[in-house]
Amino acid sequence: MRKVSAILFYLDGTLVDSIPVWLQANVRSLALLGYSITPERFYDDMFRRGLHHAGILEQCGLPLERAKDFYAHRNDVFVGLLRTDVTWIGSAEKVLRECSKRFPLGIMTGSTQRWVS
């Protein structure tokens, strides 16, 4: 029988619920460009369809030349919200603390380092 030498956890959607702050970052950034949308509508119309910054602007009828500005602003807002508004899923924090007493831990994510630092 093999001994456990470490435990890896996936961050987004397993340990923390970052979707609400992701939606809010997009909604706030679109508002700066003059487009009003609720987080629920953004989720249904854009997030679930996998649209990225240029696709989001196109869907909203906004100029694509604003994509770089939108993207940068959205990421800044998202990082700020991650520091204050992201929530643990269930007892994930407790599980991490308990596991860390016995095993080395690692966290995996598809997010950029800036988002998880």
The 8 nearest C-alpha neighbors of each residue, nearest first, counted from 0:
[[1, 2, 3, 4, 5, 6, 102, 101],
 [2, 0, 3, 4, 5, 6, 102, 101],
 [1, 3, 4, 0, 5, 102, 6, 101],
 [4, 2, 5, 1, 6, 102, 103, 0],
 [3, 5, 2, 102, 103, 6, 1, 104],
 [6, 4, 103, 102, 104, 3, 7, 105],
 [7, 5, 104, 105, 103, 8, 102, 4],
 [6, 8, 105, 106, 104, 5, 9, 107],
 [9, 7, 106, 107, 105, 10, 6, 14],
 [8, 10, 107, 106, 108, 13, 11, 7],
 [9, 11, 14, 108, 13, 107, 106, 15],
 [12, 10, 13, 15, 14, 9, 16, 17],
 [11, 13, 16, 15, 14, 10, 17, 88],
 [14, 12, 11, 10, 9, 15, 88, 16],
 [13, 15, 10, 91, 88, 87, 12, 11],
 [16, 14, 87, 88, 11, 86, 12, 13],
 [15, 17, 12, 86, 18, 88, 87, 85],
 [16, 18, 20, 85, 19, 15, 21, 11],
 [17, 19, 21, 20, 16, 22, 12, 11],
 [20, 18, 22, 21, 17, 23, 16, 38],
 [21, 19, 23, 22, 18, 17, 80, 24],
 [22, 20, 18, 24, 19, 23, 77, 17],
 [21, 23, 19, 25, 20, 38, 24, 18],
 [22, 24, 20, 26, 25, 21, 27, 38],
 [25, 23, 77, 21, 27, 76, 73, 22],
 [24, 26, 28, 22, 23, 27, 73, 29],
 [25, 27, 23, 29, 28, 24, 22, 30],
 [28, 26, 30, 24, 29, 25, 23, 31],
 [27, 29, 25, 31, 30, 73, 26, 24],
 [28, 30, 32, 26, 34, 31, 27, 25],
 [29, 31, 34, 33, 27, 32, 28, 35],
 [32, 30, 28, 29, 33, 27, 34, 69],
 [31, 33, 29, 30, 34, 28, 61, 69],
 [34, 32, 30, 31, 29, 35, 61, 28],
 [35, 33, 30, 29, 32, 36, 59, 31],
 [36, 34, 30, 33, 29, 37, 26, 27],
 [37, 35, 26, 40, 41, 34, 38, 30],
 [36, 38, 40, 39, 41, 26, 35, 42],
 [37, 39, 41, 22, 40, 42, 23, 26],
 [40, 38, 42, 37, 41, 43, 22, 36],
 [39, 41, 43, 37, 42, 38, 44, 36],
 [40, 42, 38, 44, 45, 39, 43, 37],
 [41, 43, 46, 39, 40, 45, 44, 47],
 [44, 42, 40, 41, 47, 45, 39, 46],
 [45, 43, 41, 42, 40, 46, 47, 48],
 [46, 44, 48, 41, 50, 47, 42, 43],
 [45, 47, 42, 49, 48, 50, 43, 41],
 [48, 46, 49, 45, 43, 42, 44, 50],
 [47, 49, 45, 46, 50, 44, 43, 42],
 [50, 48, 46, 47, 45, 51, 54, 55],
 [49, 51, 54, 45, 48, 55, 46, 52],
 [50, 52, 54, 53, 55, 49, 45, 46],
 [51, 53, 55, 54, 70, 66, 56, 50],
 [54, 52, 56, 66, 55, 51, 63, 57],
 [55, 53, 57, 50, 51, 56, 52, 58],
 [54, 56, 52, 58, 53, 57, 50, 51],
 [57, 55, 61, 59, 53, 58, 54, 60],
 [56, 58, 54, 60, 59, 55, 61, 53],
 [59, 57, 55, 56, 60, 54, 61, 45],
 [60, 58, 56, 57, 61, 55, 34, 54],
 [59, 61, 57, 58, 56, 62, 55, 63],
 [60, 62, 56, 59, 57, 63, 58, 65],
 [63, 61, 64, 65, 56, 60, 57, 66],
 [62, 64, 65, 66, 53, 56, 61, 57],
 [63, 65, 62, 66, 67, 68, 61, 53],
 [64, 66, 63, 68, 67, 62, 69, 61],
 [65, 67, 69, 63, 53, 64, 68, 70],
 [66, 68, 70, 69, 65, 71, 64, 52],
 [69, 67, 71, 65, 70, 66, 72, 64],
 [70, 68, 66, 72, 67, 71, 73, 65],
 [69, 71, 67, 73, 68, 72, 52, 66],
 [72, 70, 68, 74, 73, 69, 67, 75],
 [73, 71, 75, 69, 74, 70, 68, 76],
 [72, 74, 70, 76, 28, 24, 75, 71],
 [73, 75, 77, 71, 72, 76, 78, 70],
 [76, 74, 72, 78, 77, 73, 71, 79],
 [77, 75, 79, 73, 24, 74, 78, 80],
 [76, 78, 74, 24, 80, 79, 75, 73],
 [79, 77, 81, 75, 80, 76, 114, 74],
 [80, 78, 76, 82, 77, 81, 75, 83],
 [79, 81, 77, 83, 84, 82, 78, 20],
 [80, 82, 78, 85, 79, 83, 84, 77],
 [81, 83, 80, 79, 84, 78, 85, 77],
 [84, 82, 80, 81, 85, 79, 86, 78],
 [83, 85, 80, 81, 82, 86, 20, 79],
 [86, 84, 81, 17, 83, 16, 20, 15],
 [87, 85, 15, 16, 84, 88, 17, 14],
 [86, 88, 15, 14, 91, 16, 89, 92],
 [87, 89, 15, 14, 91, 16, 90, 86],
 [90, 88, 91, 87, 92, 14, 15, 93],
 [89, 91, 93, 92, 94, 88, 87, 14],
 [92, 90, 94, 14, 93, 89, 88, 87],
 [91, 93, 95, 94, 90, 96, 87, 14],
 [94, 92, 96, 90, 95, 91, 97, 98],
 [93, 95, 91, 97, 92, 96, 98, 90],
 [96, 94, 98, 92, 93, 97, 99, 91],
 [95, 97, 93, 99, 94, 98, 92, 100],
 [98, 96, 94, 99, 100, 95, 93, 101],
 [97, 99, 95, 100, 101, 96, 102, 94],
 [98, 100, 96, 102, 101, 97, 95, 103],
 [101, 99, 98, 97, 102, 96, 103, 95],
 [102, 100, 99, 98, 103, 97, 5, 104],
 [103, 101, 99, 5, 98, 104, 100, 4],
 [102, 104, 5, 99, 6, 105, 101, 4],
 [105, 103, 6, 5, 7, 102, 99, 106],
 [104, 106, 7, 8, 6, 107, 103, 5],
 [105, 107, 8, 7, 9, 10, 108, 104],
 [108, 106, 9, 10, 8, 105, 7, 109],
 [109, 107, 110, 10, 9, 11, 106, 111],
 [108, 110, 111, 107, 11, 10, 9, 112],
 [111, 109, 108, 114, 112, 115, 113, 11],
 [110, 112, 113, 114, 109, 115, 108, 116],
 [111, 113, 115, 114, 116, 110, 108, 109],
 [114, 112, 111, 116, 115, 78, 110, 74],
 [115, 113, 112, 111, 78, 116, 110, 81],
 [114, 116, 112, 113, 111, 110, 81, 78],
 [115, 113, 112, 114, 111, 78, 82, 81]]
